[in-house]
Amino acid sequence: MKRILSITLILTGLNLSAQTGTRVTAVVVNGDTIPSVTLREVKVYETFKFRNKHQEQIYWKLKRDVKKVYPYAILAEAKLKEYNNKLATISSEAERKLYMKKAEGELKKQFEADLKNLTITQGRLLIKLIDRQTGRTSYELVKDLRGSFSAFMWQSLACLFGSSLKSEYDADGKDKMVEHVIRLVESGEI
């Protein structure tokens, strides 16, 4: 009887496996065959309760903006690692400056048109997402890569548009909704 039950459970599990992609195996414990089912991971996300229609519209705009600028933040992280690795191999300060000028020119050529088309809100979001991805504010990055004067000038320009290169990302505080949207993007939900 145990053998028939075991075979039935295994066959049922195989049928389940074929239908859902769930992996079913059998484990023998004290002479009994027990089916072992491995389920796919299920992610649970907090749902936002909107107080009014305006708050819901803000959320939908935020989703649109995150989807647009998040790839640039990821790319900024990758480029920063690439540049830091290359700069670590360059000993001469003159060669470092030449390399950074060349890299800046390539970045401008590749991304300047796209980044100029960002809205002010998307630009502010990108500044925060760069901080999230790299762990350093945009101001610190510009200061390290281009110098204090350049960082001061770019910060002044950002201030003219009501932004700051020193903006930090706060995943548990004021940027909680942004973090929620990023997790949805990373999981492929949106």
BALOBA-1460 file (C-alpha; in Angstrom, 3 decimals):
// residues 190
<rec num="1" residu="m" x="0.000" y="0.000" z="0.000"/>
<rec num="2" residu="k" x="2.856" y="2.372" z="0.888"/>
<rec num="3" residu="r" x="4.488" y="1.665" z="-2.465"/>
<rec num="4" residu="i" x="1.287" y="2.452" z="-4.407"/>
<rec num="5" residu="l" x="0.805" y="5.651" z="-2.405"/>
<rec num="6" residu="s" x="4.415" y="6.658" z="-3.033"/>
<rec num="7" residu="i" x="4.158" y="6.031" z="-6.764"/>
<rec num="8" residu="t" x="0.872" y="7.944" z="-6.899"/>
<rec num="9" residu="l" x="2.415" y="10.912" z="-5.083"/>
<rec num="10" residu="i" x="5.456" y="10.910" z="-7.347"/>
<rec num="11" residu="l" x="3.339" y="10.713" z="-10.505"/>
<rec num="12" residu="t" x="1.066" y="13.467" z="-9.219"/>
<rec num="13" residu="g" x="4.153" y="15.542" z="-8.475"/>
<rec num="14" residu="l" x="5.551" y="14.901" z="-11.941"/>
<rec num="15" residu="n" x="2.251" y="16.024" z="-13.442"/>
<rec num="16" residu="l" x="2.370" y="19.145" z="-11.259"/>
<rec num="17" residu="s" x="5.955" y="19.705" z="-12.342"/>
<rec num="18" residu="a" x="5.064" y="19.496" z="-16.022"/>
<rec num="19" residu="q" x="2.204" y="21.974" z="-15.634"/>
<rec num="20" residu="t" x="3.718" y="24.654" z="-13.403"/>
<rec num="21" residu="g" x="7.453" y="24.337" z="-13.770"/>
<rec num="22" residu="t" x="7.623" y="23.321" z="-10.101"/>
<rec num="23" residu="r" x="10.348" y="20.809" z="-9.311"/>
<rec num="24" residu="v" x="9.233" y="17.631" z="-7.528"/>
<rec num="25" residu="t" x="11.583" y="14.986" z="-6.158"/>
<rec num="26" residu="a" x="11.215" y="12.097" z="-3.758"/>
<rec num="27" residu="v" x="13.104" y="11.640" z="-0.500"/>
<rec num="28" residu="v" x="13.291" y="8.395" z="1.462"/>
<rec num="29" residu="v" x="12.955" y="8.938" z="5.214"/>
<rec num="30" residu="n" x="12.923" y="5.872" z="7.534"/>
<rec num="31" residu="g" x="11.837" y="3.670" z="4.630"/>
<rec num="32" residu="d" x="9.003" y="5.990" z="3.568"/>
<rec num="33" residu="t" x="9.124" y="7.820" z="0.269"/>
<rec num="34" residu="i" x="8.090" y="11.438" z="0.728"/>
<rec num="35" residu="p" x="7.611" y="13.847" z="-2.160"/>
<rec num="36" residu="s" x="9.693" y="17.009" z="-1.918"/>
<rec num="37" residu="v" x="8.408" y="20.026" z="-3.804"/>
<rec num="38" residu="t" x="10.564" y="23.034" z="-4.617"/>
<rec num="39" residu="l" x="8.410" y="26.056" z="-5.349"/>
<rec num="40" residu="r" x="9.495" y="29.089" z="-7.291"/>
<rec num="41" residu="e" x="10.232" y="32.226" z="-5.336"/>
<rec num="42" residu="v" x="7.301" y="34.539" z="-4.759"/>
<rec num="43" residu="k" x="8.003" y="38.201" z="-4.101"/>
<rec num="44" residu="v" x="5.565" y="40.215" z="-2.054"/>
<rec num="45" residu="y" x="5.478" y="43.968" z="-2.489"/>
<rec num="46" residu="e" x="3.860" y="46.610" z="-0.396"/>
<rec num="47" residu="t" x="0.878" y="48.192" z="-2.092"/>
<rec num="48" residu="f" x="0.375" y="51.880" z="-1.721"/>
<rec num="49" residu="k" x="-2.909" y="53.285" z="-0.532"/>
<rec num="50" residu="f" x="-3.493" y="56.566" z="-2.274"/>
<rec num="51" residu="r" x="-5.244" y="59.283" z="-0.303"/>
<rec num="52" residu="n" x="-6.485" y="60.981" z="-3.454"/>
<rec num="53" residu="k" x="-6.272" y="61.013" z="-7.236"/>
<rec num="54" residu="h" x="-3.383" y="63.507" z="-7.204"/>
<rec num="55" residu="q" x="-1.193" y="61.179" z="-5.137"/>
<rec num="56" residu="e" x="-1.965" y="58.324" z="-7.533"/>
<rec num="57" residu="q" x="-0.958" y="60.499" z="-10.508"/>
<rec num="58" residu="i" x="2.340" y="61.294" z="-8.777"/>
<rec num="59" residu="y" x="2.963" y="57.557" z="-8.364"/>
<rec num="60" residu="w" x="2.323" y="56.841" z="-12.063"/>
<rec num="61" residu="k" x="4.624" y="59.692" z="-13.113"/>
<rec num="62" residu="l" x="7.270" y="58.356" z="-10.735"/>
<rec num="63" residu="k" x="7.002" y="54.896" z="-12.328"/>
<rec num="64" residu="r" x="7.463" y="56.445" z="-15.768"/>
<rec num="65" residu="d" x="10.440" y="58.518" z="-14.604"/>
<rec num="66" residu="v" x="12.173" y="55.628" z="-12.801"/>
<rec num="67" residu="k" x="11.804" y="53.407" z="-15.865"/>
<rec num="68" residu="k" x="13.431" y="56.135" z="-17.957"/>
<rec num="69" residu="v" x="16.370" y="57.138" z="-15.722"/>
<rec num="70" residu="y" x="17.195" y="53.959" z="-13.776"/>
<rec num="71" residu="p" x="19.136" y="52.436" z="-16.712"/>
<rec num="72" residu="y" x="21.346" y="55.551" z="-16.752"/>
<rec num="73" residu="a" x="22.081" y="55.138" z="-13.033"/>
<rec num="74" residu="i" x="23.072" y="51.503" z="-13.585"/>
<rec num="75" residu="l" x="25.248" y="52.575" z="-16.502"/>
<rec num="76" residu="a" x="26.831" y="55.309" z="-14.365"/>
<rec num="77" residu="e" x="27.769" y="52.686" z="-11.781"/>
<rec num="78" residu="a" x="29.349" y="50.450" z="-14.444"/>
<rec num="79" residu="k" x="31.232" y="53.338" z="-16.083"/>
<rec num="80" residu="l" x="32.494" y="54.553" z="-12.714"/>
<rec num="81" residu="k" x="33.916" y="51.110" z="-11.940"/>
<rec num="82" residu="e" x="35.495" y="50.970" z="-15.395"/>
<rec num="83" residu="y" x="37.068" y="54.422" z="-15.019"/>
<rec num="84" residu="n" x="38.315" y="53.751" z="-11.488"/>
<rec num="85" residu="n" x="39.932" y="50.488" z="-12.623"/>
<rec num="86" residu="k" x="41.649" y="52.253" z="-15.521"/>
<rec num="87" residu="l" x="42.709" y="55.237" z="-13.400"/>
<rec num="88" residu="a" x="44.279" y="52.853" z="-10.871"/>
<rec num="89" residu="t" x="46.696" y="51.706" z="-13.587"/>
<rec num="90" residu="i" x="47.685" y="55.241" z="-14.643"/>
<rec num="91" residu="s" x="50.452" y="56.749" z="-12.542"/>
<rec num="92" residu="s" x="51.007" y="60.104" z="-14.237"/>
<rec num="93" residu="e" x="48.641" y="62.943" z="-13.332"/>
<rec num="94" residu="a" x="48.859" y="64.316" z="-16.874"/>
<rec num="95" residu="e" x="47.851" y="60.950" z="-18.326"/>
<rec num="96" residu="r" x="44.967" y="60.712" z="-15.838"/>
<rec num="97" residu="k" x="43.651" y="64.122" z="-16.916"/>
<rec num="98" residu="l" x="43.992" y="63.196" z="-20.573"/>
<rec num="99" residu="y" x="42.140" y="59.931" z="-19.980"/>
<rec num="100" residu="m" x="39.327" y="61.705" z="-18.118"/>
<rec num="101" residu="k" x="38.978" y="64.324" z="-20.879"/>
<rec num="102" residu="k" x="38.745" y="61.543" z="-23.467"/>
<rec num="103" residu="a" x="36.214" y="59.616" z="-21.347"/>
<rec num="104" residu="e" x="34.138" y="62.767" z="-20.807"/>
<rec num="105" residu="g" x="34.091" y="63.405" z="-24.554"/>
<rec num="106" residu="e" x="32.932" y="59.853" z="-25.267"/>
<rec num="107" residu="l" x="30.191" y="60.124" z="-22.635"/>
<rec num="108" residu="k" x="28.988" y="63.439" z="-24.033"/>
<rec num="109" residu="k" x="28.887" y="62.060" z="-27.539"/>
<rec num="110" residu="q" x="26.962" y="58.987" z="-26.450"/>
<rec num="111" residu="f" x="24.531" y="60.395" z="-23.861"/>
<rec num="112" residu="e" x="24.348" y="64.193" z="-24.042"/>
<rec num="113" residu="a" x="21.311" y="64.332" z="-26.351"/>
<rec num="114" residu="d" x="19.357" y="61.806" z="-24.270"/>
<rec num="115" residu="l" x="20.185" y="63.472" z="-20.965"/>
<rec num="116" residu="k" x="19.294" y="66.928" z="-22.275"/>
<rec num="117" residu="n" x="15.798" y="65.608" z="-22.986"/>
<rec num="118" residu="l" x="15.214" y="64.690" z="-19.343"/>
<rec num="119" residu="t" x="12.765" y="66.796" z="-17.391"/>
<rec num="120" residu="i" x="13.966" y="68.614" z="-14.279"/>
<rec num="121" residu="t" x="12.171" y="66.013" z="-12.141"/>
<rec num="122" residu="q" x="13.864" y="63.180" z="-14.016"/>
<rec num="123" residu="g" x="17.239" y="64.913" z="-13.589"/>
<rec num="124" residu="r" x="16.715" y="65.192" z="-9.831"/>
<rec num="125" residu="l" x="15.719" y="61.542" z="-9.716"/>
<rec num="126" residu="l" x="18.817" y="60.549" z="-11.692"/>
<rec num="127" residu="i" x="21.046" y="62.408" z="-9.209"/>
<rec num="128" residu="k" x="19.499" y="60.412" z="-6.352"/>
<rec num="129" residu="l" x="19.668" y="57.102" z="-8.224"/>
<rec num="130" residu="i" x="23.353" y="57.645" z="-8.985"/>
<rec num="131" residu="d" x="23.875" y="58.034" z="-5.227"/>
<rec num="132" residu="r" x="21.882" y="54.816" z="-4.676"/>
<rec num="133" residu="q" x="23.924" y="52.864" z="-7.209"/>
<rec num="134" residu="t" x="27.396" y="54.175" z="-6.426"/>
<rec num="135" residu="g" x="27.076" y="55.025" z="-2.731"/>
<rec num="136" residu="r" x="28.426" y="58.506" z="-3.455"/>
<rec num="137" residu="t" x="26.680" y="61.745" z="-4.332"/>
<rec num="138" residu="s" x="27.056" y="63.212" z="-7.801"/>
<rec num="139" residu="y" x="28.926" y="66.137" z="-6.238"/>
<rec num="140" residu="e" x="31.521" y="63.796" z="-4.709"/>
<rec num="141" residu="l" x="31.943" y="61.965" z="-8.001"/>
<rec num="142" residu="v" x="32.479" y="65.150" z="-9.992"/>
<rec num="143" residu="k" x="34.863" y="66.465" z="-7.331"/>
<rec num="144" residu="d" x="36.952" y="63.289" z="-7.395"/>
<rec num="145" residu="l" x="36.991" y="62.915" z="-11.168"/>
<rec num="146" residu="r" x="37.080" y="66.538" z="-12.363"/>
<rec num="147" residu="g" x="38.184" y="68.575" z="-9.337"/>
<rec num="148" residu="s" x="36.707" y="70.907" z="-6.735"/>
<rec num="149" residu="f" x="36.198" y="73.870" z="-9.044"/>
<rec num="150" residu="s" x="34.297" y="71.806" z="-11.595"/>
<rec num="151" residu="a" x="32.146" y="70.294" z="-8.845"/>
<rec num="152" residu="f" x="31.404" y="73.793" z="-7.524"/>
<rec num="153" residu="m" x="30.392" y="75.024" z="-10.992"/>
<rec num="154" residu="w" x="28.093" y="72.046" z="-11.659"/>
<rec num="155" residu="q" x="26.565" y="72.383" z="-8.189"/>
<rec num="156" residu="s" x="25.901" y="76.070" z="-8.880"/>
<rec num="157" residu="l" x="24.208" y="75.195" z="-12.162"/>
<rec num="158" residu="a" x="22.087" y="72.548" z="-10.444"/>
<rec num="159" residu="c" x="21.041" y="75.097" z="-7.810"/>
<rec num="160" residu="l" x="19.765" y="77.407" z="-10.571"/>
<rec num="161" residu="f" x="17.264" y="74.667" z="-11.451"/>
<rec num="162" residu="g" x="16.314" y="73.985" z="-7.834"/>
<rec num="163" residu="s" x="18.406" y="70.813" z="-7.599"/>
<rec num="164" residu="s" x="21.512" y="69.751" z="-5.728"/>
<rec num="165" residu="l" x="24.280" y="67.373" z="-6.726"/>
<rec num="166" residu="k" x="24.647" y="66.655" z="-3.022"/>
<rec num="167" residu="s" x="21.202" y="64.989" z="-2.843"/>
<rec num="168" residu="e" x="21.346" y="61.651" z="-1.076"/>
<rec num="169" residu="y" x="19.104" y="58.670" z="-1.613"/>
<rec num="170" residu="d" x="16.987" y="57.656" z="1.397"/>
<rec num="171" residu="a" x="15.389" y="54.265" z="0.666"/>
<rec num="172" residu="d" x="13.629" y="54.029" z="4.026"/>
<rec num="173" residu="g" x="12.521" y="57.641" z="4.206"/>
<rec num="174" residu="k" x="11.460" y="60.141" z="1.597"/>
<rec num="175" residu="d" x="12.516" y="57.884" z="-1.303"/>
<rec num="176" residu="k" x="10.562" y="54.858" z="-0.115"/>
<rec num="177" residu="m" x="8.162" y="55.000" z="-3.069"/>
<rec num="178" residu="v" x="11.097" y="55.275" z="-5.479"/>
<rec num="179" residu="e" x="12.668" y="52.176" z="-3.917"/>
<rec num="180" residu="h" x="9.352" y="50.346" z="-4.331"/>
<rec num="181" residu="v" x="9.251" y="51.190" z="-8.038"/>
<rec num="182" residu="i" x="12.909" y="50.189" z="-8.506"/>
<rec num="183" residu="r" x="12.217" y="46.782" z="-6.970"/>
<rec num="184" residu="l" x="9.307" y="46.333" z="-9.366"/>
<rec num="185" residu="v" x="11.574" y="47.258" z="-12.300"/>
<rec num="186" residu="e" x="14.357" y="44.910" z="-11.126"/>
<rec num="187" residu="s" x="11.936" y="41.995" z="-10.745"/>
<rec num="188" residu="g" x="10.487" y="42.569" z="-14.202"/>
<rec num="189" residu="e" x="7.044" y="43.447" z="-12.858"/>
<rec num="190" residu="i" x="7.057" y="46.716" z="-14.805"/>
